[in-house]
């Protein structure tokens, strides 16, 4: 007999809810707008589910939500597409560009440090290999003069 403590809960029911980011599949951060892109491209629910690591029932719930709320979903979807088309505001893009430039400078500094360190290590190894003290120890260990 199974107790409530030993039973593993089944998967969450395929529901759509809104936590403030728009309608999304309950238990995920995947919105109906994410699903809509693929549904409009005529992907079958099973393929969309595989792509998003969902169950087909969850995708079908999102598609059903889209059908039931066509007008409001399409209005919001168009706003999202327009926002994507506009891109970032100039002041934000300038900050992003400046941060990217600083990142690339840091990458170059790291590359240079690694290159110098590699060169110094090789020089130390060569110095050690050619040191007269090492040759004397090597000769003594192998019966040399």
Residue frames as qw, qx, qy, qz and C-alpha x, y, z in Angstrom:
[[0.000, 0.890, 0.457, 0.000, 0.00, 0.00, 0.00],
 [0.421, 0.372, -0.007, 0.827, 1.35, 3.44, -0.95],
 [0.239, -0.709, -0.425, 0.509, 1.27, 6.33, 1.45],
 [0.248, 0.956, 0.155, 0.020, 0.99, 9.96, 0.49],
 [0.316, -0.822, 0.387, 0.272, 4.67, 10.42, 1.43],
 [0.544, -0.233, 0.711, 0.380, 5.98, 7.72, -0.93],
 [0.571, 0.633, 0.510, 0.115, 3.85, 8.50, -3.96],
 [0.323, -0.162, 0.271, 0.892, 5.55, 10.59, -6.59],
 [0.356, 0.639, 0.292, -0.617, 3.37, 13.40, -7.82],
 [0.634, 0.476, 0.526, 0.307, 2.32, 13.27, -11.45],
 [0.340, 0.182, 0.219, 0.896, 3.13, 15.98, -13.94],
 [0.135, 0.374, 0.285, -0.872, 1.52, 19.36, -13.49],
 [0.485, 0.625, 0.609, -0.062, -1.76, 19.76, -15.33],
 [0.378, 0.238, 0.387, 0.807, -1.47, 21.56, -18.64],
 [0.054, -0.867, -0.452, 0.203, -2.66, 25.02, -17.63],
 [0.359, 0.507, 0.073, 0.780, -2.06, 28.57, -18.75],
 [0.367, -0.803, -0.365, 0.296, -1.68, 31.30, -16.14],
 [0.319, 0.766, -0.027, 0.557, -0.38, 34.87, -15.99],
 [0.647, -0.507, -0.280, 0.496, 2.20, 35.84, -13.38],
 [0.100, -0.874, -0.015, 0.474, 2.66, 39.30, -14.85],
 [0.227, -0.417, 0.611, 0.633, 4.72, 38.49, -17.95],
 [0.568, 0.245, -0.425, -0.661, 1.78, 37.45, -20.05],
 [0.931, -0.077, 0.130, -0.333, 0.05, 34.10, -20.37],
 [0.201, 0.555, -0.807, -0.008, 2.50, 31.24, -19.85],
 [0.787, -0.086, -0.597, -0.132, 2.44, 27.49, -19.39],
 [0.633, -0.695, 0.178, -0.293, 2.09, 26.80, -15.68],
 [0.877, -0.357, 0.255, 0.198, 5.29, 25.50, -14.13],
 [0.693, 0.218, 0.258, 0.637, 7.45, 27.01, -16.88],
 [0.080, -0.633, 0.000, 0.770, 8.58, 30.42, -18.10],
 [0.191, 0.104, 0.722, 0.657, 7.38, 29.66, -21.63],
 [0.343, 0.387, 0.239, -0.822, 4.73, 32.08, -22.82],
 [0.660, 0.505, 0.549, -0.095, 2.00, 31.43, -25.35],
 [0.346, 0.879, -0.193, -0.266, 3.87, 33.90, -27.59],
 [0.215, -0.523, 0.800, 0.203, 6.89, 31.56, -27.59],
 [0.523, 0.195, 0.830, -0.003, 4.61, 28.73, -28.70],
 [0.488, 0.751, 0.255, -0.365, 2.83, 30.98, -31.19],
 [0.110, 0.705, -0.553, -0.430, 5.97, 31.44, -33.33],
 [0.138, -0.201, 0.951, 0.191, 6.15, 27.69, -33.93],
 [0.433, 0.458, 0.732, -0.259, 2.40, 27.15, -34.20],
 [0.402, 0.782, -0.004, -0.476, 2.26, 29.82, -36.93],
 [0.145, 0.568, -0.734, -0.343, 5.05, 27.94, -38.70],
 [0.868, 0.064, -0.245, -0.427, 2.75, 24.85, -38.62],
 [0.176, 0.342, -0.888, 0.252, 4.94, 22.79, -36.32],
 [0.680, -0.371, -0.582, -0.247, 2.98, 19.88, -34.80],
 [0.540, -0.754, 0.139, -0.347, 2.46, 20.07, -31.01],
 [0.949, -0.242, 0.042, 0.199, 4.73, 17.05, -30.43],
 [0.670, 0.384, -0.044, 0.634, 7.62, 18.74, -32.22],
 [0.099, -0.774, 0.108, -0.616, 7.08, 22.03, -30.35],
 [0.788, -0.592, 0.058, -0.158, 6.94, 20.07, -27.09],
 [0.904, -0.012, -0.012, 0.426, 10.25, 18.38, -27.87],
 [0.400, 0.613, -0.055, 0.679, 11.84, 21.72, -28.78],
 [0.246, -0.690, 0.196, -0.652, 10.79, 23.33, -25.48],
 [0.278, 0.087, -0.888, 0.357, 11.11, 20.15, -23.38],
 [0.508, -0.047, 0.304, -0.805, 7.41, 20.17, -22.60],
 [0.389, 0.227, 0.891, -0.056, 4.62, 17.64, -22.81],
 [0.033, 0.285, 0.650, 0.703, 2.41, 17.75, -25.89],
 [0.215, -0.724, -0.656, 0.022, -0.58, 18.46, -23.59],
 [0.286, -0.640, -0.147, 0.698, 1.13, 21.66, -22.40],
 [0.121, -0.123, 0.474, 0.863, 1.66, 22.84, -25.97],
 [0.106, -0.470, -0.771, -0.416, -1.91, 21.95, -26.85],
 [0.242, -0.744, -0.509, 0.359, -3.13, 23.98, -23.85],
 [0.203, -0.483, 0.127, 0.842, -1.13, 26.98, -25.12],
 [0.014, 0.104, 0.669, 0.736, -2.51, 26.57, -28.64],
 [0.178, -0.627, -0.751, -0.105, -6.05, 26.28, -27.25],
 [0.239, -0.685, -0.288, 0.625, -5.48, 29.44, -25.18],
 [0.131, -0.242, 0.388, 0.880, -4.33, 31.24, -28.34],
 [0.080, -0.355, -0.775, -0.516, -7.49, 30.09, -30.17],
 [0.253, -0.695, -0.660, 0.135, -9.77, 31.13, -27.32],
 [0.219, -0.826, -0.124, 0.504, -8.15, 34.58, -26.92],
 [0.663, 0.416, 0.349, 0.516, -7.25, 35.29, -30.55],
 [0.159, 0.901, 0.136, 0.380, -7.69, 39.06, -30.61],
 [0.421, -0.885, 0.198, -0.036, -5.91, 39.91, -27.36],
 [0.807, -0.265, 0.375, 0.371, -3.06, 37.45, -28.04],
 [0.618, 0.506, 0.310, 0.516, -2.55, 38.81, -31.56],
 [0.018, -0.966, -0.026, -0.257, -2.57, 42.43, -30.34],
 [0.575, -0.746, 0.319, 0.103, 0.09, 41.68, -27.72],
 [0.824, 0.031, 0.401, 0.398, 2.07, 39.53, -30.16],
 [0.458, 0.750, 0.189, 0.438, 2.20, 42.43, -32.64],
 [0.253, -0.945, 0.160, -0.130, 3.43, 44.76, -29.87],
 [0.767, -0.441, 0.393, 0.250, 6.19, 42.26, -29.07],
 [0.736, 0.342, 0.360, 0.461, 7.22, 42.02, -32.73],
 [0.198, 0.915, 0.073, 0.343, 7.26, 45.83, -33.08],
 [0.482, -0.836, 0.263, 0.015, 9.40, 46.18, -29.95],
 [0.812, -0.164, 0.424, 0.367, 11.85, 43.61, -31.32],
 [0.579, 0.626, 0.298, 0.430, 11.95, 45.41, -34.67],
 [0.048, -0.979, 0.041, -0.192, 12.73, 48.78, -33.04],
 [0.688, 0.240, -0.436, 0.528, 15.70, 47.38, -31.16],
 [0.509, -0.487, -0.422, 0.572, 17.23, 48.97, -28.09],
 [0.014, 0.990, 0.133, -0.039, 16.89, 52.68, -27.32],
 [0.534, 0.703, -0.270, 0.383, 20.06, 54.61, -28.31],
 [0.253, -0.741, 0.474, -0.402, 21.17, 55.27, -24.71],
 [0.873, -0.255, 0.393, -0.133, 20.88, 51.57, -23.82],
 [0.885, 0.425, 0.015, 0.189, 22.62, 50.51, -27.04],
 [0.241, 0.810, -0.384, 0.372, 25.50, 52.91, -26.24],
 [0.550, -0.579, 0.526, -0.293, 25.91, 51.28, -22.80],
 [0.956, 0.055, 0.286, -0.028, 25.81, 47.79, -24.34],
 [0.699, 0.648, -0.147, 0.264, 28.41, 48.78, -26.95],
 [0.043, -0.794, 0.481, -0.371, 30.69, 50.31, -24.28],
 [0.746, -0.389, 0.494, -0.220, 30.41, 47.19, -22.12],
 [0.943, 0.290, 0.139, 0.079, 31.15, 44.96, -25.10],
 [0.448, 0.772, -0.319, 0.318, 34.24, 47.04, -25.93],
 [0.344, -0.676, 0.555, -0.340, 35.46, 46.70, -22.31],
 [0.918, -0.096, 0.361, -0.130, 34.83, 42.96, -22.48],
 [0.833, 0.516, -0.051, 0.192, 36.87, 42.62, -25.67],
 [0.136, 0.801, -0.455, 0.365, 39.72, 44.61, -24.08],
 [0.637, -0.488, 0.526, -0.282, 39.67, 42.28, -21.08],
 [0.964, 0.181, 0.196, 0.001, 39.75, 39.24, -23.35],
 [0.604, 0.695, -0.249, 0.300, 42.80, 40.68, -25.12],
 [0.196, -0.739, 0.527, -0.372, 44.54, 41.37, -21.79],
 [0.846, -0.246, 0.437, -0.181, 43.90, 37.79, -20.66],
 [0.895, 0.429, 0.021, 0.121, 45.25, 36.48, -23.97],
 [0.333, 0.782, -0.390, 0.354, 48.42, 38.56, -23.58],
 [0.483, -0.604, 0.544, -0.326, 48.96, 37.41, -19.98],
 [0.944, 0.002, 0.322, -0.073, 48.55, 33.77, -21.05],
 [0.746, 0.616, -0.129, 0.217, 50.95, 34.29, -23.94],
 [0.046, 0.779, -0.501, 0.375, 53.59, 35.90, -21.67],
 [0.698, -0.425, 0.506, -0.277, 53.14, 33.18, -19.06],
 [0.960, 0.232, 0.153, 0.020, 53.51, 30.47, -21.67],
 [0.547, 0.717, -0.296, 0.315, 56.69, 32.10, -23.01],
 [0.230, -0.712, 0.534, -0.393, 58.13, 32.49, -19.49],
 [0.878, -0.216, 0.386, -0.184, 57.37, 28.87, -18.66],
 [0.896, 0.412, -0.005, 0.165, 59.12, 27.65, -21.81],
 [0.273, 0.780, -0.406, 0.390, 62.12, 29.88, -21.04],
 [0.528, -0.582, 0.516, -0.341, 62.33, 28.48, -17.50],
 [0.965, 0.028, 0.257, -0.048, 62.16, 24.92, -18.79],
 [0.729, 0.601, -0.158, 0.286, 64.91, 25.59, -21.34],
 [0.038, -0.785, 0.467, -0.406, 67.04, 27.33, -18.70],
 [0.750, -0.406, 0.458, -0.251, 66.60, 24.36, -16.38],
 [0.959, 0.246, 0.130, 0.059, 67.46, 21.85, -19.12],
 [0.637, 0.622, -0.199, 0.409, 70.64, 23.66, -20.09],
 [0.378, -0.856, 0.276, -0.221, 71.85, 24.47, -16.57],
 [0.431, 0.505, -0.719, 0.205, 75.41, 23.17, -15.80],
 [0.367, -0.309, 0.704, -0.524, 74.34, 22.07, -12.31],
 [0.868, 0.147, 0.200, -0.431, 71.70, 19.78, -13.83],
 [0.748, 0.498, -0.437, -0.035, 74.27, 18.26, -16.21],
 [0.100, 0.494, -0.773, 0.385, 76.63, 17.55, -13.30],
 [0.611, -0.121, 0.579, -0.527, 73.85, 15.87, -11.30],
 [0.880, 0.339, -0.036, -0.331, 72.77, 13.88, -14.36],
 [0.562, 0.548, -0.610, 0.108, 76.34, 12.74, -15.04],
 [0.154, -0.406, 0.771, -0.466, 76.90, 11.75, -11.41],
 [0.750, 0.021, 0.424, -0.507, 73.71, 9.68, -11.37],
 [0.907, 0.394, 0.007, -0.151, 74.70, 7.81, -14.51],
 [0.874, -0.219, 0.218, 0.375, 78.31, 7.11, -13.78],
 [0.504, 0.774, 0.018, 0.382, 79.78, 10.04, -15.62],
 [0.532, 0.282, -0.342, 0.722, 82.79, 12.20, -14.56]]
